[in-house]
Amino acid sequence: VQLQASGGGLVQAGGSLRLSCVASGHTSSIYYIGWFRQTPGEEREFVARISRSGYTYYADSVKGRFTISRDNAKNTVELQMSSLKPEDTAVYFCAARQNLAPSTVQNTYGYWGQGTLVTVSS
């Protein structure tokens, strides 16, 4: 499984960005796609996940502002980020998990994209 994340950039506080994650390879083995983010010196933080059947789960810090969605036919997961805050600034990674049990723990996701930088200016 390979993941390719894109869509990061610079945005002012209150603005919006949409991140995309395209999966390739043995995609039928993927059950969850998750988004994580990381700032320098910090652990990767769970942001949101979506199951193959479309069930979603969000970190409290982004609930109501971010929306995760997937297009199984295109093997694509998107993260629509709205009402962005400076504290959302981070490198965002998409990750894939093959296990059926849901998880927010980064080391339970076996495949990772390369990361895309989101910078929110105040």
C-alpha positions as CSV (number, residue, x, y, z in Angstrom):
1,V,0.0,0.0,0.0
2,Q,1.3,3.5,-0.9
3,L,-0.2,6.7,0.2
4,Q,0.2,10.1,-1.3
5,A,-0.9,13.2,0.6
6,S,-1.3,16.6,-0.9
7,G,-3.1,19.9,-0.4
8,G,-1.2,21.7,2.3
9,G,-0.3,25.3,2.2
10,L,-0.5,28.7,3.9
11,V,-3.8,30.0,5.0
12,Q,-5.0,32.8,7.3
13,A,-6.8,32.0,10.6
14,G,-10.4,31.3,9.9
15,G,-9.7,30.0,6.4
16,S,-10.1,26.6,4.9
17,L,-7.9,24.0,3.2
18,R,-8.6,20.6,1.8
19,L,-6.1,17.8,2.1
20,S,-6.2,14.7,-0.1
21,C,-4.8,11.2,0.4
22,V,-4.6,8.9,-2.6
23,A,-4.0,5.2,-1.9
24,S,-2.5,2.7,-4.4
25,G,-1.4,-0.9,-4.3
26,H,-3.3,-3.4,-2.3
27,T,-6.1,-1.0,-1.3
28,S,-8.7,-3.7,-0.7
29,S,-6.8,-4.6,2.5
30,I,-7.3,-1.1,4.0
31,Y,-10.0,-0.7,6.6
32,Y,-9.3,2.7,8.0
33,I,-7.6,5.8,6.7
34,G,-6.6,8.2,9.3
35,W,-5.1,11.7,9.4
36,F,-2.4,12.6,12.0
37,R,-0.5,15.8,12.4
38,Q,2.9,16.6,13.9
39,T,4.7,19.7,15.1
40,P,8.4,19.9,15.8
41,G,9.4,18.0,18.9
42,E,6.0,16.6,19.4
43,E,4.4,13.1,18.9
44,R,2.1,12.6,16.0
45,E,-1.4,13.5,17.0
46,F,-4.5,11.8,15.8
47,V,-6.9,14.1,13.9
48,A,-9.6,12.0,12.2
49,R,-10.2,8.6,10.8
50,I,-12.8,7.0,8.4
51,S,-13.6,3.4,8.0
52,R,-14.2,1.6,4.7
53,S,-17.9,1.8,5.3
54,G,-17.7,5.5,6.0
55,Y,-17.8,5.7,9.8
56,T,-15.9,8.7,11.0
57,Y,-14.3,9.8,14.3
58,Y,-12.6,13.0,15.2
59,A,-10.2,14.4,17.8
60,D,-12.0,16.8,20.1
61,S,-9.7,19.6,19.0
62,V,-11.0,19.4,15.4
63,K,-14.6,18.2,15.9
64,G,-17.0,20.5,14.2
65,R,-14.3,22.2,12.1
66,F,-12.8,19.3,10.1
67,T,-14.6,16.8,7.9
68,I,-13.2,13.5,6.7
69,S,-14.6,11.8,3.6
70,R,-13.7,9.0,1.2
71,D,-14.3,8.0,-2.3
72,N,-13.7,4.3,-2.5
73,A,-13.9,4.2,-6.3
74,K,-11.1,6.7,-6.5
75,N,-9.2,5.3,-3.5
76,T,-9.1,8.8,-2.1
77,V,-9.7,10.3,1.4
78,E,-10.1,14.0,1.9
79,L,-9.9,16.1,5.0
80,Q,-11.8,19.4,4.7
81,M,-10.5,21.8,7.3
82,S,-12.4,24.9,8.1
83,S,-12.2,27.7,10.7
84,L,-8.5,27.0,10.9
85,K,-6.5,28.2,13.9
86,P,-2.8,28.9,14.2
87,E,-2.6,25.9,16.5
88,D,-3.6,23.7,13.6
89,T,-0.2,24.4,12.0
90,A,1.5,21.1,11.5
91,V,2.7,18.6,9.0
92,Y,-0.3,16.4,8.2
93,F,0.1,12.7,7.4
94,C,-2.4,10.2,6.1
95,A,-2.1,6.6,7.3
96,A,-3.8,3.3,6.6
97,R,-4.8,0.6,9.0
98,Q,-5.8,-2.9,7.9
99,N,-7.1,-4.2,11.3
100,L,-10.9,-4.0,11.8
101,A,-10.6,-2.6,15.3
102,P,-10.7,1.2,15.3
103,S,-7.6,3.1,16.7
104,T,-6.3,6.5,17.2
105,V,-2.8,5.3,18.0
106,Q,-0.2,6.2,15.4
107,N,1.9,3.0,15.7
108,T,-1.2,0.8,14.9
109,Y,-1.3,2.3,11.4
110,G,1.1,0.4,9.1
111,Y,1.3,2.6,6.1
112,W,2.0,6.3,5.9
113,G,2.1,9.0,3.3
114,Q,4.9,11.6,3.1
115,G,3.2,14.5,4.9
116,T,2.0,17.8,3.8
117,L,2.6,21.1,5.6
118,V,-0.3,23.2,6.8
119,T,0.6,26.7,8.1
120,V,-2.1,28.9,9.6
121,S,-1.2,32.5,10.1
122,S,-2.7,34.7,12.8
